[in-house]
Amino acid sequence: MSLFNSLLEFSIDTEDLEVIIDKVGDYFLDNADIEAALEYYTVTTRKFSMAALFFKRIEKMEKLGIDELYDFVLKRLLALYSRHRRKYKGNPDSKQMCCMWSTLNPPDTIENTAPILDLQKEFDIYLNEDGALEFYDLLLPEAAERIIELMRQRMRRTNI
C-alpha cells in the first residue's frame, strides 16, 4: 500500500492522473481487496478533488454485485460516531446519531455542527438543516443506508 500511497505525491496536473488512479483502484478490485480499493479512492478523491472517480468505482462495484459498500460506510460512520460521542460522557452508546451531540444540552441547529460537517467531508455529501435533522434522528445502520442513497443520488445527478 505504501507504493500506492506514493502516488499521492503526484501533482493534480500530472498527465493521465485519472487513468493512473483508476488503474491502481482496478488492481485492488481485481485482487478482491474491496476495503483497500475504497480506502484508496477515498484518499485520492480527497487529495485531488476527483469525486467522479469514487462514484464511478461505486457504480462499477455495484454492477459486479459487490455489496461491501454498506459495510465500508458503516465502519466509517461508526468511527465518526465514536469520535464525537466520547466528547459527551453523559451520552449512552445507543448507536443513535443524536449521541454525537450533547443529549443533555442539544444544539439549537444541527446543520453546521462538527458532526454534520465531518459527515459531509467524509462521504462527500451535502446536508441542509432538514437533512441534518433527519440524520440526528437515525440509528447508525439507517444513517449508513441514507448516506449510500445520497451518494447514489449524486451519481445520478452528475451523470457520473
C-alpha positions as CSV (number, residue, x, y, z in Angstrom):
1,M,0.0,0.0,0.0
2,S,2.9,2.4,0.6
3,L,3.9,2.2,-3.0
4,F,0.3,3.2,-4.0
5,N,0.3,6.0,-1.4
6,S,3.4,7.4,-3.1
7,L,1.1,8.2,-6.0
8,L,-0.5,10.8,-3.7
9,E,2.7,12.9,-4.2
10,F,1.8,13.4,-7.9
11,S,0.6,16.9,-8.9
12,I,-3.0,17.4,-10.0
13,D,-1.5,18.4,-13.3
14,T,0.1,15.0,-13.8
15,E,-0.7,13.7,-17.3
16,D,-3.3,10.9,-17.2
17,L,-3.6,11.2,-13.4
18,E,-7.2,10.0,-13.6
19,V,-6.2,6.9,-15.6
20,I,-3.3,6.1,-13.2
21,I,-5.6,6.4,-10.2
22,D,-8.2,4.3,-11.9
23,K,-5.7,1.5,-12.7
24,V,-4.5,1.3,-9.1
25,G,-8.1,1.0,-8.0
26,D,-8.6,-1.7,-10.5
27,Y,-5.6,-3.6,-9.1
28,F,-7.3,-3.6,-5.7
29,L,-10.6,-4.7,-7.1
30,D,-9.0,-7.4,-9.3
31,N,-7.4,-8.8,-6.2
32,A,-10.7,-8.7,-4.3
33,D,-9.4,-6.1,-1.8
34,I,-12.5,-4.0,-1.7
35,E,-11.7,-2.2,1.5
36,A,-8.3,-1.2,0.2
37,A,-9.9,0.0,-3.1
38,L,-12.5,2.1,-1.3
39,E,-9.8,3.5,1.1
40,Y,-7.6,4.3,-1.8
41,Y,-10.4,6.0,-3.8
42,T,-11.5,7.9,-0.7
43,V,-7.9,9.3,-0.1
44,T,-7.3,10.1,-3.8
45,T,-10.6,11.8,-4.3
46,R,-10.0,14.0,-1.2
47,K,-6.4,14.8,-2.4
48,F,-7.3,15.5,-6.0
49,S,-10.9,16.6,-5.6
50,M,-12.0,14.0,-8.2
51,A,-15.2,12.7,-6.7
52,A,-16.2,11.4,-10.1
53,L,-13.6,8.6,-9.7
54,F,-15.1,7.5,-6.4
55,F,-18.6,7.4,-7.8
56,K,-17.5,5.5,-10.9
57,R,-16.0,3.0,-8.6
58,I,-19.2,2.6,-6.6
59,E,-21.2,2.1,-9.8
60,K,-18.7,-0.5,-11.1
61,M,-18.7,-2.4,-7.8
62,E,-22.5,-2.4,-7.7
63,K,-22.6,-3.8,-11.3
64,L,-20.2,-6.5,-10.3
65,G,-22.5,-7.4,-7.3
66,I,-20.1,-6.3,-4.7
67,D,-22.0,-5.2,-1.6
68,E,-19.2,-4.2,0.7
69,L,-20.1,-0.6,0.3
70,Y,-22.6,-0.7,3.2
71,D,-20.0,-2.3,5.5
72,F,-17.4,0.3,4.4
73,V,-19.8,3.2,5.0
74,L,-21.0,1.8,8.4
75,K,-17.4,1.3,9.5
76,R,-16.5,4.9,8.6
77,L,-19.7,6.2,10.2
78,L,-19.0,4.3,13.4
79,A,-15.6,5.9,13.6
80,L,-17.1,9.4,13.3
81,Y,-19.8,8.5,15.8
82,S,-17.3,7.2,18.4
83,R,-15.1,10.3,18.0
84,H,-17.9,12.7,18.6
85,R,-19.8,10.7,21.2
86,R,-16.8,10.4,23.5
87,K,-16.9,14.2,23.9
88,Y,-20.1,13.8,25.9
89,K,-19.5,11.5,28.8
90,G,-23.2,11.5,29.8
91,N,-24.3,10.2,26.4
92,P,-25.2,6.5,26.1
93,D,-23.7,4.3,23.5
94,S,-27.0,3.6,21.9
95,K,-25.8,3.8,18.3
96,Q,-28.2,6.7,17.8
97,M,-26.8,9.5,15.7
98,C,-28.1,12.1,18.3
99,C,-25.4,10.8,20.7
100,M,-22.8,12.6,18.5
101,W,-24.1,15.8,20.2
102,S,-24.8,16.5,23.9
103,T,-28.1,14.9,24.8
104,L,-28.2,17.0,28.0
105,N,-27.8,20.3,26.1
106,P,-28.6,19.6,22.4
107,P,-27.7,22.4,19.9
108,D,-30.4,24.7,18.6
109,T,-29.4,24.0,15.0
110,I,-27.6,20.9,13.6
111,E,-26.6,21.9,10.1
112,N,-23.2,23.5,10.7
113,T,-22.1,21.5,13.7
114,A,-18.9,19.5,13.8
115,P,-20.5,16.1,13.4
116,I,-22.5,17.2,10.3
117,L,-19.5,18.9,8.8
118,D,-17.5,15.7,9.3
119,L,-20.2,13.6,7.7
120,Q,-20.3,15.8,4.7
121,K,-16.5,15.8,4.4
122,E,-16.1,12.0,5.0
123,F,-18.7,11.0,2.4
124,D,-18.7,14.0,0.1
125,I,-22.4,14.7,0.6
126,Y,-24.3,17.8,1.4
127,L,-26.9,18.2,4.2
128,N,-29.1,21.2,4.7
129,E,-30.8,21.8,8.0
130,D,-33.7,19.4,7.2
131,G,-31.2,16.7,6.1
132,A,-29.1,17.2,9.1
133,L,-32.1,16.9,11.4
134,E,-33.0,13.7,9.6
135,F,-29.6,12.2,10.4
136,Y,-29.9,13.4,14.0
137,D,-32.9,11.0,14.5
138,L,-31.4,7.9,12.8
139,L,-29.7,4.8,14.2
140,L,-26.2,4.1,12.7
141,P,-27.4,1.4,10.3
142,E,-30.2,3.7,9.0
143,A,-27.7,6.5,8.6
144,A,-25.3,4.3,6.6
145,E,-28.2,3.4,4.2
146,R,-29.1,7.1,3.9
147,I,-25.5,8.1,3.1
148,I,-25.4,5.5,0.3
149,E,-28.7,6.8,-1.0
150,L,-27.3,10.3,-1.1
151,M,-24.1,9.1,-2.8
152,R,-26.2,7.3,-5.5
153,Q,-28.4,10.4,-5.9
154,R,-25.3,12.4,-6.5
155,M,-24.1,9.9,-9.1
156,R,-27.3,10.2,-11.0
157,R,-27.5,14.0,-10.7
158,T,-24.0,14.5,-12.0
159,N,-24.2,11.7,-14.6
160,I,-21.1,10.1,-13.4
